[in-house]
C-alpha cells in the first residue's frame, strides 16, 4: 500500500500562506478562518480506502469538524499530521458546546495508526475489534475530548504512546462523586485486552513545558513543538493550566493491560480543589501491570488517589512514584465480580505533601481512606448492601472476598511539616495480608520516639487512645506484621529492580515551594 497525500490546493491556507515562521498573518488565519472540512476530510479518507492507499498525510492548518456524526477512518487508512506546522482538528459547533467531534475507527480496521495531530475537543473512538496486529495512537496532543480523548471497547492490541492529554477548566468535571458518564478522562478502556499505555503525559502546566524536556524521552520533542507552535506562533488562547482531568486512565473489565512510564500530573490542586476521580481506575479487571509511573496530586478522598482497584484480580504495581496520593483496593458490587485477589505492591515510593484539609470537609470516614496503601470491602462493610452506609468503626465485619494482598519493599516519606502515611488494611482478613517488615519510612517515621522506621498497619480502624503523632495524625494500635519469608518471590522477575524514571525531578509542589525527594533514599535511620 502506498501513502496518500492531501493534494487539494492550499487546503487550509487558501487565503494566506506565510513564508515566515510565526508570521502574524498565519496566526490570525489559524484563529479566525476555521472552516467546516467535515465532508472534505471524510471524502479524502474514503478515496484513500478505495485506492488502497495506507496513509493520509495531512497539511498544516486547522480543520473544523462538526460534532454531530463521527468521521469514519475507513479500514486500511492511517492519519499522519504535519511534522512542522501543526495539523489541528477542532470541533466546529454553533453555538459552541463542550461536546467533542469524533474520529471513529471501525471494527474492520487492522494495524492502523493516528499520529502527529492536535485534537482540540476532538476524540478517538475505537469500535469493537479482534485482531492481532498492533494499532497505534502516538505523538498526538489531545485537548479536552469529552468523556475520553481515546476510547476503546471490546478491542485488543492497541498501543498508546508519547501523547499529551490536556484539559482546561471549562471542560473540567463538575461532580465531586462522578458517575460513569459524568467524568472525563484521557484514556477509557472497556473490555479491552492486551494493550499498552506508555510514555504519555496526562495534565500539564503549559508554563512549565520546558521543565519536562530534560527528563522525558526524545520522542516527545515533536509533540512539545506542536504545543509551542500553537502558543507562540498561532497565539491560540489556551489556558496555562491544562490539568483539569478527572482521570488519566479508566479500565473497565479489561484483561492484560500495561500502564508504564507515564506522567499523571494533577499537582495544581494543591492550591484549589477540583472534581477528581482517580489517576488510574481499575474496575473488574484481570492482569493489570502498572509500573514506573509518576503520579502526583490526585487528592485523597472518597474519589481520589493515584490507583484504585475495584474488584480486581492479578495486578502488579511496581516502582511508581506517588506524590500525595495512594493505592486503593476496594471490594464493591459495581464490577463483574466481588473480589480482590493477588494484588502485589512492590517498591513504590509514596510521598505526602498535603494535609487533610484537602480531603472532604465532612470527614466521616475517620481517616482510613486517606492513607498511602488502603484496602476496604464496601460490600461486607454495608452488610451485603442491606445497610445504607458502611460501618467505619472497629466492629466492621472481616472481608471474605479478598485473598493474597502482597505489600513489600515500599517506601514512605513526607514533607517536613506533615506526618507520613501508614498502610491501612481496612477489614482485610489478616491471614490474607502478606505485609512484611520491609516497608519503611525514608523521612522521620510516624512515631519518631519508637526507634522504628517500619510502616505501621491500621486494621479495622483501631487507633491508640489519646495519642497522636507530631503533627496530629492518629497512631494505629499495634498490629503484628505477618511473618512471611521471601515475600519478594511473589513479585515476577521482570518487575524486580525496575528503576524510577527521572520525571519527579521536573516538579515542585505546594505552589512551587516543596521539592520532590529522591525515591532511591535509604530507609530512615
KOLKE-273603 format. One record per residue (C-alpha): residue number from 1; chain; x, y, z. Coordinates in Angstrom, 1 decimal, padded with zeros to 4 digits. Example, Ala and Ser with C-alpha at 12.3 -4.5 7.8 and 13.67 -1.06 7.14 Angstrom:
# residues 2
 resi chain      X      Y      Z
    1     A  012.3 -004.5  007.8
    2     A  013.7 -001.1  007.1
This chain:
# residues 525
 resi chain      X      Y      Z
    1     A  000.0  000.0  000.0
    2     A  001.2  003.5 -000.9
    3     A  000.9  006.7  001.2
    4     A -001.8  009.1  000.1
    5     A -001.2  012.9  000.2
    6     A -003.8  015.5  000.6
    7     A -003.5  017.4 -002.7
    8     A -006.4  019.7 -002.5
    9     A -004.9  023.1 -003.4
   10     A -003.9  025.1 -000.4
   11     A -006.3  023.0  001.7
   12     A -006.3  025.3  004.7
   13     A -004.1  028.2  003.7
   14     A -006.3  029.2  000.8
   15     A -006.3  032.8  001.9
   16     A -002.8  033.4  003.2
   17     A  000.3  031.3  003.3
   18     A  003.2  032.7  005.4
   19     A  006.7  032.1  004.4
   20     A  008.0  033.1  007.9
   21     A  007.6  031.0  011.0
   22     A  005.3  032.8  013.5
   23     A  004.2  035.4  010.9
   24     A  001.2  037.3  012.4
   25     A -000.9  036.7  009.4
   26     A -000.5  033.0  009.9
   27     A -001.6  033.3  013.5
   28     A -004.7  035.3  012.5
   29     A -005.6  032.8  009.9
   30     A -005.4  029.9  012.3
   31     A -007.6  031.7  014.8
   32     A -010.2  033.3  012.6
   33     A -010.6  031.1  009.5
   34     A -011.7  027.8  010.8
   35     A -013.9  026.3  008.1
   36     A -016.0  023.2  008.0
   37     A -013.9  020.4  006.5
   38     A -016.0  017.5  007.7
   39     A -017.2  016.3  004.3
   40     A -013.8  017.0  002.7
   41     A -011.8  015.0  005.2
   42     A -014.3  012.1  005.1
   43     A -014.1  012.2  001.3
   44     A -010.3  012.0  001.3
   45     A -010.4  009.1  003.7
   46     A -012.9  007.3  001.5
   47     A -010.8  007.9 -001.6
   48     A -007.7  006.6  000.2
   49     A -009.5  003.5  001.2
   50     A -010.9  002.9 -002.4
   51     A -007.4  003.5 -003.8
   52     A -005.8  001.0 -001.4
   53     A -003.5  003.8  000.0
   54     A -002.3  003.3  003.5
   55     A -001.5  006.8  004.9
   56     A -003.3  010.1  004.6
   57     A -000.7  012.8  005.0
   58     A -002.4  016.0  006.4
   59     A -001.3  019.5  005.6
   60     A -000.8  022.1  008.3
   61     A -003.7  024.1  009.4
   62     A -006.9  024.0  011.3
   63     A -009.6  021.5  010.3
   64     A -013.1  022.4  011.6
   65     A -015.1  019.2  012.2
   66     A -018.8  019.0  013.1
   67     A -019.6  017.1  016.3
   68     A -023.0  015.6  015.2
   69     A -021.7  012.5  013.4
   70     A -018.2  010.9  013.5
   71     A -015.6  011.0  010.8
   72     A -015.0  007.3  010.0
   73     A -011.4  006.2  009.4
   74     A -012.0  003.5  006.8
   75     A -010.2  000.2  007.1
   76     A -006.6  000.3  005.8
   77     A -006.2  004.0  006.2
   78     A -003.9  005.8  008.8
   79     A -003.7  009.5  009.6
   80     A -000.4  011.4  009.8
   81     A -000.2  015.1  010.8
   82     A  002.4  017.6  009.5
   83     A  005.7  017.4  011.2
   84     A  006.4  021.2  011.3
   85     A  003.4  023.5  011.3
   86     A  000.8  021.6  013.2
   87     A -002.3  019.9  011.8
   88     A -005.2  020.7  014.2
   89     A -008.6  019.0  014.3
   90     A -011.0  021.3  016.2
   91     A -014.7  020.9  017.0
   92     A -016.9  023.2  015.0
   93     A -020.2  023.9  016.8
   94     A -022.9  026.5  016.6
   95     A -023.4  027.6  019.3
   96     A -020.2  026.4  020.9
   97     A -020.5  023.5  023.3
   98     A -018.4  021.0  025.2
   99     A -019.5  018.1  023.0
  100     A -016.5  016.9  021.0
  101     A -016.2  015.8  017.4
  102     A -015.1  012.2  016.9
  103     A -012.7  010.2  014.7
  104     A -014.2  006.7  014.7
  105     A -012.1  003.6  013.9
  106     A -014.4  000.8  012.6
  107     A -014.2 -002.8  013.6
  108     A -012.7 -003.9  010.3
  109     A -009.6 -001.8  010.7
  110     A -006.4 -003.7  011.3
  111     A -002.9 -002.3  012.1
  112     A -003.9  001.4  011.7
  113     A -002.2  004.4  013.2
  114     A -003.1  008.0  014.1
  115     A -000.1  010.2  014.8
  116     A  001.2  013.8  014.8
  117     A -002.1  015.7  015.2
  118     A -003.5  018.2  017.7
  119     A -007.0  017.1  018.7
  120     A -008.8  020.2  020.1
  121     A -012.0  018.9  021.7
  122     A -011.9  016.0  019.2
  123     A -011.6  012.4  020.4
  124     A -010.9  009.0  019.0
  125     A -013.5  006.2  019.4
  126     A -012.3  002.7  018.5
  127     A -015.1  000.3  017.7
  128     A -015.0 -003.4  018.9
  129     A -012.3 -005.3  017.0
  130     A -010.5 -008.5  017.4
  131     A -007.2 -008.6  015.6
  132     A -003.6 -009.4  016.5
  133     A -001.9 -006.6  014.5
  134     A -000.9 -003.7  016.7
  135     A -002.7 -000.4  016.2
  136     A -001.1  002.8  017.4
  137     A -002.1  006.2  018.6
  138     A  001.2  008.1  019.0
  139     A  002.7  011.6  019.3
  140     A -000.6  013.5  019.4
  141     A -001.9  016.3  021.6
  142     A -005.4  015.8  023.0
  143     A -007.0  018.9  024.5
  144     A -010.3  018.3  026.3
  145     A -012.2  015.5  024.4
  146     A -015.4  014.8  026.3
  147     A -015.9  011.5  028.1
  148     A -012.5  010.3  027.0
  149     A -009.9  011.5  024.5
  150     A -009.2  007.9  023.4
  151     A -012.0  005.4  024.0
  152     A -011.8  001.7  023.0
  153     A -014.2 -001.1  023.9
  154     A -014.1 -004.8  023.2
  155     A -010.8 -004.4  021.4
  156     A -007.2 -005.7  021.5
  157     A -003.6 -004.8  020.6
  158     A -003.8 -001.1  021.0
  159     A -000.6  000.9  021.7
  160     A -001.0  004.4  023.1
  161     A  002.4  006.2  023.4
  162     A  004.0  009.6  023.6
  163     A  000.8  011.6  023.6
  164     A  000.0  014.6  025.8
  165     A -003.5  014.9  027.3
  166     A -004.7  018.3  028.3
  167     A -008.0  019.5  029.9
  168     A -008.9  023.1  030.7
  169     A -011.1  024.4  033.4
  170     A -014.1  025.0  031.0
  171     A -014.1  021.2  030.3
  172     A -013.4  020.0  033.9
  173     A -015.7  017.6  035.7
  174     A -018.4  019.2  037.8
  175     A -019.4  016.3  040.1
  176     A -017.3  015.5  043.1
  177     A -018.5  012.0  043.1
  178     A -018.6  011.3  039.4
  179     A -020.5  008.5  037.7
  180     A -019.5  006.5  034.6
  181     A -020.8  009.1  032.2
  182     A -020.2  012.3  034.1
  183     A -016.4  012.1  034.5
  184     A -013.7  012.9  031.9
  185     A -010.5  011.0  031.2
  186     A -007.6  010.7  028.9
  187     A -008.0  007.0  028.0
  188     A -011.0  004.8  028.6
  189     A -010.8  001.1  028.0
  190     A -013.8 -001.2  028.4
  191     A -013.5 -005.0  028.0
  192     A -010.1 -004.3  026.3
  193     A -007.3 -006.9  026.0
  194     A -003.6 -007.0  025.6
  195     A -003.0 -003.2  025.2
  196     A -000.3 -000.8  026.4
  197     A -000.4  002.8  027.6
  198     A  003.2  004.0  027.9
  199     A  005.2  007.3  027.9
  200     A  002.2  009.7  027.9
  201     A  001.7  012.9  029.8
  202     A -001.7  013.4  031.5
  203     A -002.2  017.0  032.7
  204     A  000.3  019.8  032.2
  205     A  001.0  023.4  033.2
  206     A  002.0  024.9  029.9
  207     A  004.3  027.4  031.6
  208     A  006.4  024.5  032.8
  209     A  006.7  022.7  029.5
  210     A  010.5  023.3  029.3
  211     A  011.0  021.7  032.7
  212     A  010.0  018.3  031.3
  213     A  012.3  018.2  028.3
  214     A  015.4  017.0  030.2
  215     A  013.5  014.1  031.9
  216     A  011.3  012.6  029.2
  217     A  012.0  010.6  026.1
  218     A  013.3  012.5  023.0
  219     A  010.2  011.3  021.2
  220     A  008.3  014.0  023.0
  221     A  010.2  016.8  021.3
  222     A  008.0  016.9  018.2
  223     A  004.8  016.9  020.4
  224     A  006.2  019.7  022.6
  225     A  007.0  021.6  019.4
  226     A  003.3  021.4  018.3
  227     A  002.2  022.9  021.7
  228     A  004.9  025.7  021.4
  229     A  003.8  026.5  017.9
  230     A  000.2  026.7  018.9
  231     A  001.0  029.0  021.7
  232     A  003.9  031.1  020.5
  233     A  003.2  031.3  016.8
  234     A -000.6  030.9  016.4
  235     A -001.4  032.6  019.7
  236     A -004.2  030.2  020.3
  237     A -006.0  031.1  023.6
  238     A -005.2  028.1  025.7
  239     A -005.2  028.4  029.5
  240     A -001.8  027.9  031.1
  241     A -003.3  025.2  033.4
  242     A -004.4  022.2  031.5
  243     A -004.7  019.7  034.3
  244     A -008.5  019.7  035.0
  245     A -008.8  015.9  034.3
  246     A -010.9  013.7  036.5
  247     A -008.9  010.6  035.5
  248     A -005.9  009.8  033.4
  249     A -006.8  006.2  032.6
  250     A -010.1  004.3  033.3
  251     A -010.2  000.5  032.8
  252     A -013.5 -001.5  033.0
  253     A -013.5 -005.3  032.7
  254     A -010.1 -005.4  031.0
  255     A -007.5 -008.2  030.6
  256     A -003.8 -007.8  030.1
  257     A -003.3 -004.0  030.2
  258     A  000.1 -002.5  030.8
  259     A  000.4  001.1  032.1
  260     A  004.0  002.1  032.2
  261     A  006.3  005.2  032.4
  262     A  003.5  007.8  032.2
  263     A  003.3  011.2  033.9
  264     A  000.0  011.8  035.6
  265     A  000.1  015.3  036.8
  266     A -002.6  016.9  039.0
  267     A -000.2  018.9  041.2
  268     A -002.1  022.2  040.8
  269     A -004.9  021.3  043.1
  270     A -002.5  022.0  046.0
  271     A -004.0  025.4  045.7
  272     A -007.6  024.7  044.6
  273     A -009.9  021.7  044.9
  274     A -011.5  020.3  041.8
  275     A -013.7  017.3  041.0
  276     A -011.4  014.3  040.5
  277     A -011.8  010.6  040.2
  278     A -008.6  008.6  040.1
  279     A -005.4  008.9  038.1
  280     A -005.8  005.2  037.2
  281     A -009.2  003.5  037.9
  282     A -009.3 -000.3  037.5
  283     A -012.7 -001.9  037.8
  284     A -013.4 -005.6  037.4
  285     A -010.2 -006.2  035.6
  286     A -007.6 -009.0  035.3
  287     A -003.9 -009.0  034.6
  288     A -003.1 -005.3  035.1
  289     A  000.5 -004.1  035.2
  290     A  001.2 -000.6  036.5
  291     A  005.0  000.2  036.6
  292     A  007.3  003.2  036.7
  293     A  004.7  005.9  036.5
  294     A  004.9  009.4  038.2
  295     A  001.5  010.2  039.7
  296     A  001.1  013.4  041.7
  297     A -001.7  015.4  043.2
  298     A -004.8  013.2  042.9
  299     A -006.2  014.2  046.2
  300     A -007.0  011.6  048.8
  301     A -010.8  011.3  049.3
  302     A -013.8  009.2  048.6
  303     A -013.0  009.6  044.9
  304     A -009.3  010.4  044.5
  305     A -005.9  008.8  044.8
  306     A -003.4  007.5  042.3
  307     A -004.6  004.0  041.6
  308     A -007.9  002.4  042.6
  309     A -008.6 -001.3  042.1
  310     A -012.3 -002.1  042.4
  311     A -012.7 -005.8  042.5
  312     A -009.6 -006.8  040.5
  313     A -007.5 -009.9  040.1
  314     A -003.8 -010.4  039.4
  315     A -002.5 -006.9  039.4
  316     A  001.1 -005.7  039.9
  317     A  002.0 -002.2  041.0
  318     A  005.8 -001.7  041.0
  319     A  008.3  001.2  041.1
  320     A  005.8  004.0  040.9
  321     A  006.4  007.5  042.4
  322     A  003.1  008.5  044.1
  323     A  003.1  012.1  045.4
  324     A  000.3  012.9  047.8
  325     A -001.8  010.1  046.6
  326     A -002.5  006.4  047.2
  327     A -003.1  002.9  046.0
  328     A -006.6  001.8  047.0
  329     A -008.1 -001.7  046.8
  330     A -011.9 -002.0  047.2
  331     A -014.5 -004.7  047.0
  332     A -017.7 -003.3  045.6
  333     A -020.6 -004.7  043.6
  334     A -020.4 -002.5  040.5
  335     A -017.8 -004.7  038.9
  336     A -018.4 -008.0  037.2
  337     A -017.3 -009.8  040.4
  338     A -016.7 -009.0  044.0
  339     A -013.1 -010.0  044.9
  340     A -009.7 -008.6  045.2
  341     A -007.2 -011.4  044.7
  342     A -003.4 -011.5  044.1
  343     A -002.6 -007.8  044.2
  344     A  001.2 -007.2  044.5
  345     A  002.5 -003.7  045.6
  346     A  006.3 -003.7  045.4
  347     A  009.0 -001.0  045.5
  348     A  006.7  002.0  045.2
  349     A  007.6  005.4  046.7
  350     A  004.7  007.2  048.5
  351     A  005.4  010.9  049.3
  352     A  002.9  013.0  051.2
  353     A  003.0  016.8  050.8
  354     A -000.6  017.9  051.5
  355     A -002.5  017.9  054.8
  356     A -006.1  016.5  055.2
  357     A -007.7  019.9  054.7
  358     A -007.7  019.0  051.1
  359     A -009.9  016.0  051.7
  360     A -013.7  016.2  052.0
  361     A -015.0  018.8  054.5
  362     A -017.1  016.2  056.3
  363     A -014.6  013.5  057.1
  364     A -017.0  010.9  058.5
  365     A -014.6  008.1  057.4
  366     A -012.2  009.0  060.2
  367     A -009.0  008.6  058.3
  368     A -008.8  005.0  056.9
  369     A -009.3  006.2  053.3
  370     A -006.6  008.8  053.4
  371     A -003.6  006.5  053.8
  372     A -000.8  005.6  051.4
  373     A -002.0  002.0  050.7
  374     A -005.6  001.1  051.6
  375     A -007.9 -001.9  051.4
  376     A -011.6 -001.8  052.2
  377     A -014.5 -004.2  051.4
  378     A -017.6 -002.0  050.9
  379     A -019.9 -004.9  050.3
  380     A -019.2 -006.5  053.6
  381     A -019.0 -003.2  055.5
  382     A -022.5 -002.4  054.3
  383     A -023.7 -005.9  055.5
  384     A -024.1 -007.0  051.9
  385     A -025.6 -003.6  051.0
  386     A -028.6 -004.1  053.2
  387     A -027.4 -001.0  055.2
  388     A -027.3  002.4  053.5
  389     A -024.0  003.4  054.9
  390     A -020.8  001.4  055.5
  391     A -019.6  000.6  059.0
  392     A -016.4  002.6  059.7
  393     A -015.5  001.7  063.2
  394     A -013.6 -001.3  064.6
  395     A -016.6 -003.6  064.6
  396     A -016.7 -003.7  060.8
  397     A -017.0 -007.4  059.6
  398     A -014.0 -009.1  058.1
  399     A -014.0 -009.4  054.3
  400     A -014.4 -012.9  052.8
  401     A -013.7 -011.6  049.3
  402     A -010.0 -010.7  049.4
  403     A -007.0 -013.0  049.1
  404     A -003.3 -012.7  048.7
  405     A -002.6 -008.9  049.1
  406     A  001.2 -008.6  048.9
  407     A  002.8 -005.4  050.2
  408     A  006.6 -005.3  050.4
  409     A  009.6 -003.1  049.9
  410     A  007.6  000.1  049.6
  411     A  009.0  003.4  050.9
  412     A  007.0  006.2  052.6
  413     A  008.1  009.8  053.1
  414     A  006.5  013.2  054.0
  415     A  007.3  016.9  053.7
  416     A  008.9  018.4  056.8
  417     A  005.7  019.7  058.4
  418     A  003.5  016.6  057.9
  419     A  003.1  013.1  059.3
  420     A  003.7  010.3  056.8
  421     A  001.1  007.9  055.8
  422     A  000.6  004.3  057.0
  423     A -000.7  001.1  055.5
  424     A -004.5  000.6  056.1
  425     A -005.7 -002.9  055.8
  426     A -009.3 -001.9  056.4
  427     A -011.4 -005.0  057.1
  428     A -009.0 -007.4  055.3
  429     A -008.6 -010.9  056.8
  430     A -005.1 -010.8  058.5
  431     A -004.4 -014.2  057.0
  432     A -004.7 -012.7  053.5
  433     A -002.5 -009.8  054.4
  434     A  001.0 -010.5  053.2
  435     A  002.7 -007.5  054.6
  436     A  006.3 -007.9  055.8
  437     A  008.6 -005.5  057.7
  438     A  010.4 -004.3  054.5
  439     A  008.1 -001.3  054.1
  440     A  009.9  001.6  055.7
  441     A  010.0  005.4  056.1
  442     A  012.7  007.4  054.4
  443     A  011.9  010.6  056.4
  444     A  011.2  010.7  060.2
  445     A  008.7  008.0  061.0
  446     A  005.1  008.5  062.3
  447     A  006.3  008.0  065.8
  448     A  010.0  009.1  066.0
  449     A  010.5  008.0  069.6
  450     A  009.5  004.4  068.7
  451     A  013.0  004.0  067.1
  452     A  011.4  002.1  064.3
  453     A  011.3  003.1  060.7
  454     A  008.8  000.4  059.8
  455     A  005.4  001.5  058.4
  456     A  002.7  000.6  060.9
  457     A -000.5 -001.1  059.9
  458     A -004.0  000.2  060.5
  459     A -006.6 -002.5  060.8
  460     A -010.4 -002.2  061.4
  461     A -010.0  001.5  062.2
  462     A -008.2  000.8  065.5
  463     A -006.1  003.6  067.0
  464     A -004.3  004.1  070.2
  465     A -006.4  006.1  072.6
  466     A -005.4  009.7  073.4
  467     A -002.1  009.5  071.4
  468     A -001.2  011.5  068.3
  469     A  001.9  011.9  066.2
  470     A  003.9  015.1  065.9
  471     A  001.5  016.9  063.5
  472     A -001.7  015.5  064.8
  473     A -002.2  012.1  063.0
  474     A -003.6  009.3  065.0
  475     A -001.4  006.2  065.6
  476     A -002.6  002.7  064.8
  477     A -002.8  000.1  067.6
  478     A  000.0 -002.4  067.4
  479     A -000.8 -005.0  064.7
  480     A  001.8 -007.7  064.2
  481     A  003.2 -008.0  060.7
  482     A  002.6 -011.4  059.3
  483     A  005.9 -013.3  059.3
  484     A  006.4 -014.2  055.7
  485     A  009.8 -015.1  054.4
  486     A  011.0 -014.1  051.0
  487     A  007.8 -012.2  050.1
  488     A  009.7 -010.8  047.1
  489     A  009.2 -014.2  045.5
  490     A  005.6 -013.1  044.9
  491     A  006.9 -010.5  042.5
  492     A  007.6 -011.6  038.9
  493     A  011.2 -011.5  038.0
  494     A  010.7 -008.8  035.3
  495     A  009.2 -006.4  037.8
  496     A  012.1 -006.5  040.2
  497     A  014.8 -003.8  040.3
  498     A  012.9 -001.5  037.9
  499     A  014.4  002.0  038.0
  500     A  012.3  005.1  038.8
  501     A  012.2  007.4  035.8
  502     A  013.5  010.9  036.5
  503     A  010.1  012.6  036.0
  504     A  009.9  013.6  039.6
  505     A  012.9  016.0  039.1
  506     A  010.7  018.3  037.0
  507     A  008.2  019.0  039.7
  508     A  007.9  021.2  042.8
  509     A  004.8  021.0  045.0
  510     A  002.5  023.1  047.2
  511     A  002.5  026.1  044.8
  512     A  006.1  025.6  043.9
  513     A  007.6  025.7  047.5
  514     A  008.1  022.0  048.3
  515     A  010.7  020.0  046.3
  516     A  010.3  016.3  045.4
  517     A  012.7  013.9  047.2
  518     A  014.5  011.0  045.6
  519     A  012.7  007.7  045.5
  520     A  016.0  005.9  046.0
  521     A  016.6  007.2  049.5
  522     A  017.5  004.6  052.1
  523     A  015.2  003.7  054.9
  524     A  015.4  006.3  057.7
  525     A  018.0  005.7  060.4
